[in-house]
Amino acid sequence: MPSGRNISVNEASRPKLPRHARLKFDETRQVWVLLAPERVLAPDEIAVEVLQLCDGARSVADMVDLLAAKYAAPREAIAADVVVMLQDLADKGFLTEAREKTS
């Protein structure tokens, strides 16, 4: 059952890593890892690139545009893959969504 913290990822989402998770390069193993309490993921090279764009400022649409230009790939294919990947990470608690700051 989804908790209140889970987000529904779409192109307007501005995902970011929650406070309890961080993306770190493991020098010993020479791989990127996504760390959270009692959990470690070893994302592939493309996933690391997407996660590095998850800064809470960029929207998913912005990320997709950047990746489509970088890889000269169809935007629709990249958008579908990125949304599925980010939704999976959000469902596992590795992503949250940036909220608008209110003053």
N, C-alpha and C positions, 0 to 999 in steps of 0.2 A: 504494500500500500504506500503510495507516495507521501512523503512528509511535506510540511509547509516550506521546507528549504529547497526542494527541487524546483528547477526551472524548466520551462518549456522553450527549447531553443528554436529560434527562427532567425531570419536575416536581420531583424531589427534588434535582436538581443545584443547586449554588450557583456559577454562573459568574462569572468576573471577567476583566478584561483582564490578560494576562501582563505581566511587567515591561517587555518590549520594545515594547509597544503602548500608545497613549494616544488618548483621544477629546479633540479640541481644536476650538474654534471658530476658523475662519480668517477674521480680520477683513477681509482684502483681498477675498476672494470672497464673504463673508457666508454661509458654509455651514459645517456641522460636517464634520469629516474624522476618519477613524480612521487613525492613523499607526502604521506598523510599519517596520522596516528595509527600505528599497527598495520599500515598498508603501504606497499611499494609497487608501482607500475613501472615497466621499462617500455616507454612508447617508442615507436619506430621513428625514423628520421623525419618523415612528413608530419607525424603527429607532434613531434617536438617543435617543428616550425610553426604549426598552427597554435600550439600552446604558448609559444613565445609572443604571439600576437594578442593573446587574451589578457589585455591590460585594463579592461574595464572602460577604456575610452573608445576603442574601436568597436564598431558593430560587426556582426557576422558578415553582413554585406560588404563592408570595407575589407575585411580579411579575404573574402572570396575574390574581390576585385584585384587585390594585391597578388594573390596566388595565381589567378588566371593569367595576369600579365607576366608574372615571373616564369611560369611554365608554359606559356602560350597554349593553354588547354581550354576546352569549352567551359565557359562559366557555369552552365547548368550542371555539368558533371561534377565540377569542384564544389559547387554549392550543396549538392545532394550529399556528397561524401563528408564535407565539413560539418553540416548540420547533424548527420547521423553520428559522427564521431563525438562531437561536443555534447549531444544529447545523452549518449552512453556515459560519458564522463560525468555529466551533471547528475544522471540517475544514480551513479555510484558515489556521489558526494564530493567529487574532485573539482567541481566548478560551481560557481554561484553567479548571480547577475549583478552588475553594478547598478546601484540605485541613484536616481537624481539627487543631488545635494539640495536640501532646502535650507534657506537662511532664516 
